[in-house]
Amino acid sequence: MTTRSESVATGKFAASEREPLSTRLVEFLGKAPIHFVLILISVIWLVPTVGLLVTSVRERQDILTSGWWMAFVQGRFTLANYLRVMQPTGGSDTIGLNFINSLIITIPSTFLPVFFGAMAAYAFAWLKFRWRDTIFLVIIALLIVPLQMTFVPVLQLYNDPLAPLRALFALVGLQLNLPKIQLTSSFVGLWLAHTAYGLPFAIFLLRSFFVGLPRDLFEAAKMDGSSEFGIFVRIVLPLSVPALASITIFQFLWVWNDLLVALIYAQSPSLQPLTVGLNNMLSTYGPEWDIVSAGAFLTMIVPLIVFFSLQRYFVTGLLAGSVKA
Amino acid sequence: MATLTREQARAQMTAPGTTRRKSFWKLTNPYLYLLPAMAVMAVMTYYPMAYGIWMSFTDYGLKNLRVNSAAPDFVGLQNYIAILTNNVPQIANFDFFYTLFFNLFWTFSNVIFHVVIGVLIAVLLNAKGLWFKGVYRAIFVLPIVIPTLVVANVWRNMFDPDFGAINQFLASMGGLIGISPATFHIRWIESLNPPIPGIPLPLAYFALLITNIWLGWPFMTIVATGALQSISKDFYEAASIDGASPTQQFFSITLPLLRPAMVPAIIYGITLTFNLFNLIYFVSGGGPLRETEILVTTAFRLVNEQSLYGVAAAFAMYIAIILLIITLVTNRISRATESYDV
């Protein structure tokens, strides 16, 4: 229905650049059924999030006695839940520390895979070498391997990462006193894990974007005597900002929202990110939604800001991977 | 030295030794770009995978995790056979084929909803001159941004039989037409009786389905919107001149041209839904009686609750093989229907 009436409408108004407000209003009203459906869906899709936000600023007694939508009738709001969540509950496991941990974990875990992935994707897209397609396939195959498969061996490696070196030295008769380190009590272990788990998707997405760059640019740069790395840094990276931005957002959201990897590799409480903190809170406070909803909203706030400020790139990135130019 | 002519310089540059160095550099250069990525993945994914394959043939358990512990015993195919014959007494009601079947059904029922709703909404959003497009899109994509842990717990709370928003909403709606609120004391997660007679799916499956539909279709809408925008308007103009109805246009222009974009998204959606750990683990916990358990949640229980690392490794091998088959089959089907393209 819409398609036909539109082609008529565009035919009629093609002459004028911008139609007068009245006609646009008529068109808007003509689309009322579409708006009705979309608004209805929007409301349903906002309900859980809004409910969570409203619950987090209600008083405990109100939460227990009535649904969150009653808050607008009652008109009683409070920030007490947030203050309570931020308070240290003995030891070091506060939401504030979790928040800082989340940042420390997420920032390197986002940039390392994006940069390493971009280098590899460039090679797969524009350089010729032996086994290129085979290696690419071996990397892409990782997209369907469940992460859980790697947990136990990696944990064992993390418990004593220098064990292979020590064995090697013993083999050649060297008596070196290598320090005993444990990656389960350091952020490095988490950075490595997230980098490895994020790389296959980063390589896949960036390669499909790099392949679409115009060939002439590379030839021109080569004529000018640019090295391969020079081309990568000065031409490929600046031209791929949309794709790089979107994979950055993806990886950021993935790492920030991750619970499983952090639960397994960050065993010392001083390393735990927000999601683990929230998970602990859920098991301690259970049905106490005044506390839990405030904690949940604090966990969400950074992804929400990142998403809404970079939304445009998020969409183009999803498309770069699927819609081939 | 200073009188080195251009000819001499060129001769030096093309001397055999230098060329070899240059070609050596050219050969290794691409591999240098792969080095950082491959080094991390070798340690963090390929080595553990190889280790996991070895583990799946042993009785690896908690005792072997300690430093300087004895090597586990080699048990051959025992773990693989134990899983297929449901001989895993540590987990109550362990049934590999039920879980596999449920996992497959779960995946495909979800993805069908995601794709159909996703494409329909994308078509609506693509209506020309529609106001607030950006606002709608931002709201719809919201579920992707929120941590699954939060989503799962909010929905679990909403499904609560006594205080959950869903039952309260149903009761107040029912109250308007005179149905007693007690009718809507629905035990969404715990109820054991299948709501549809003859179909052995617990109510928890439908609760999970609702949650995951909420979570899943926006991704399909984004992909479909991008593809729709790249379809030339000329097709529609030509079709409407030929007198094709909007429905005909949808089926003979829109759908076929969406296909190339949707197929990778669908394959991605299938693998994602197949391994959707967080949602199931936190909403239903696999209950009631393991009826909504999927393969990855079972693997997680084998590792984290039972420390049966050998069995879990074999289990993970099954998951990888099944996923590989699904990906190959989906790929084959999509290629077989490719001639359908305009």
HADDOCK unambig.tbl for C-alpha pairs under 7 A between the chains (distance, minus, plus):
assign (segid A and resid 1 and name CA) (segid B and resid 246 and name CA) 5.78 0.50 0.50
assign (segid A and resid 3 and name CA) (segid B and resid 246 and name CA) 6.54 0.50 0.50
assign (segid A and resid 6 and name CA) (segid B and resid 128 and name CA) 6.93 0.50 0.50
assign (segid A and resid 34 and name CA) (segid B and resid 124 and name CA) 6.58 0.50 0.50
assign (segid A and resid 42 and name CA) (segid B and resid 136 and name CA) 6.70 0.50 0.50
assign (segid A and resid 42 and name CA) (segid B and resid 139 and name CA) 6.23 0.50 0.50
assign (segid A and resid 42 and name CA) (segid B and resid 140 and name CA) 6.68 0.50 0.50
assign (segid A and resid 45 and name CA) (segid B and resid 140 and name CA) 6.69 0.50 0.50
assign (segid A and resid 46 and name CA) (segid B and resid 139 and name CA) 7.00 0.50 0.50
assign (segid A and resid 48 and name CA) (segid B and resid 154 and name CA) 6.74 0.50 0.50
assign (segid A and resid 116 and name CA) (segid B and resid 36 and name CA) 5.97 0.50 0.50
assign (segid A and resid 116 and name CA) (segid B and resid 37 and name CA) 5.28 0.50 0.50
assign (segid A and resid 117 and name CA) (segid B and resid 37 and name CA) 6.39 0.50 0.50
assign (segid A and resid 119 and name CA) (segid B and resid 33 and name CA) 5.23 0.50 0.50
assign (segid A and resid 119 and name CA) (segid B and resid 34 and name CA) 6.73 0.50 0.50
assign (segid A and resid 120 and name CA) (segid B and resid 33 and name CA) 5.34 0.50 0.50
assign (segid A and resid 120 and name CA) (segid B and resid 34 and name CA) 4.67 0.50 0.50
assign (segid A and resid 120 and name CA) (segid B and resid 37 and name CA) 6.72 0.50 0.50
assign (segid A and resid 123 and name CA) (segid B and resid 30 and name CA) 5.65 0.50 0.50
assign (segid A and resid 123 and name CA) (segid B and resid 33 and name CA) 6.19 0.50 0.50
assign (segid A and resid 127 and name CA) (segid B and resid 30 and name CA) 6.26 0.50 0.50
assign (segid A and resid 129 and name CA) (segid B and resid 30 and name CA) 6.62 0.50 0.50
assign (segid A and resid 144 and name CA) (segid B and resid 271 and name CA) 6.44 0.50 0.50
assign (segid A and resid 144 and name CA) (segid B and resid 323 and name CA) 6.52 0.50 0.50
assign (segid A and resid 145 and name CA) (segid B and resid 320 and name CA) 5.56 0.50 0.50
assign (segid A and resid 146 and name CA) (segid B and resid 320 and name CA) 6.87 0.50 0.50
assign (segid A and resid 149 and name CA) (segid B and resid 49 and name CA) 6.70 0.50 0.50
assign (segid A and resid 149 and name CA) (segid B and resid 52 and name CA) 6.67 0.50 0.50
assign (segid A and resid 149 and name CA) (segid B and resid 313 and name CA) 6.48 0.50 0.50
assign (segid A and resid 149 and name CA) (segid B and resid 316 and name CA) 5.82 0.50 0.50
assign (segid A and resid 150 and name CA) (segid B and resid 45 and name CA) 6.29 0.50 0.50
assign (segid A and resid 150 and name CA) (segid B and resid 48 and name CA) 5.01 0.50 0.50
assign (segid A and resid 150 and name CA) (segid B and resid 49 and name CA) 6.12 0.50 0.50
assign (segid A and resid 153 and name CA) (segid B and resid 48 and name CA) 5.15 0.50 0.50
assign (segid A and resid 153 and name CA) (segid B and resid 51 and name CA) 6.47 0.50 0.50
assign (segid A and resid 153 and name CA) (segid B and resid 52 and name CA) 6.98 0.50 0.50
assign (segid A and resid 154 and name CA) (segid B and resid 44 and name CA) 6.62 0.50 0.50
assign (segid A and resid 154 and name CA) (segid B and resid 48 and name CA) 6.25 0.50 0.50
assign (segid A and resid 156 and name CA) (segid B and resid 65 and name CA) 6.70 0.50 0.50
assign (segid A and resid 192 and name CA) (segid B and resid 40 and name CA) 6.95 0.50 0.50
assign (segid A and resid 193 and name CA) (segid B and resid 44 and name CA) 6.46 0.50 0.50
assign (segid A and resid 196 and name CA) (segid B and resid 40 and name CA) 5.81 0.50 0.50
assign (segid A and resid 196 and name CA) (segid B and resid 41 and name CA) 5.12 0.50 0.50
assign (segid A and resid 196 and name CA) (segid B and resid 44 and name CA) 6.04 0.50 0.50
assign (segid A and resid 196 and name CA) (segid B and resid 45 and name CA) 6.88 0.50 0.50
assign (segid A and resid 253 and name CA) (segid B and resid 145 and name CA) 6.78 0.50 0.50
assign (segid A and resid 257 and name CA) (segid B and resid 147 and name CA) 4.70 0.50 0.50
assign (segid A and resid 296 and name CA) (segid B and resid 150 and name CA) 6.08 0.50 0.50
assign (segid A and resid 300 and name CA) (segid B and resid 146 and name CA) 6.00 0.50 0.50
assign (segid A and resid 300 and name CA) (segid B and resid 147 and name CA) 6.79 0.50 0.50
assign (segid A and resid 303 and name CA) (segid B and resid 145 and name CA) 6.21 0.50 0.50
assign (segid A and resid 304 and name CA) (segid B and resid 145 and name CA) 6.66 0.50 0.50
assign (segid A and resid 307 and name CA) (segid B and resid 145 and name CA) 6.99 0.50 0.50
assign (segid A and resid 315 and name CA) (segid B and resid 222 and name CA) 6.63 0.50 0.50
assign (segid A and resid 318 and name CA) (segid B and resid 223 and name CA) 6.71 0.50 0.50
assign (segid A and resid 319 and name CA) (segid B and resid 223 and name CA) 5.83 0.50 0.50
assign (segid A and resid 319 and name CA) (segid B and resid 226 and name CA) 6.30 0.50 0.50
assign (segid A and resid 322 and name CA) (segid B and resid 261 and name CA) 5.39 0.50 0.50
assign (segid A and resid 322 and name CA) (segid B and resid 264 and name CA) 6.10 0.50 0.50
assign (segid A and resid 322 and name CA) (segid B and resid 265 and name CA) 6.49 0.50 0.50
assign (segid A and resid 323 and name CA) (segid B and resid 227 and name CA) 6.60 0.50 0.50
assign (segid A and resid 323 and name CA) (segid B and resid 261 and name CA) 5.02 0.50 0.50
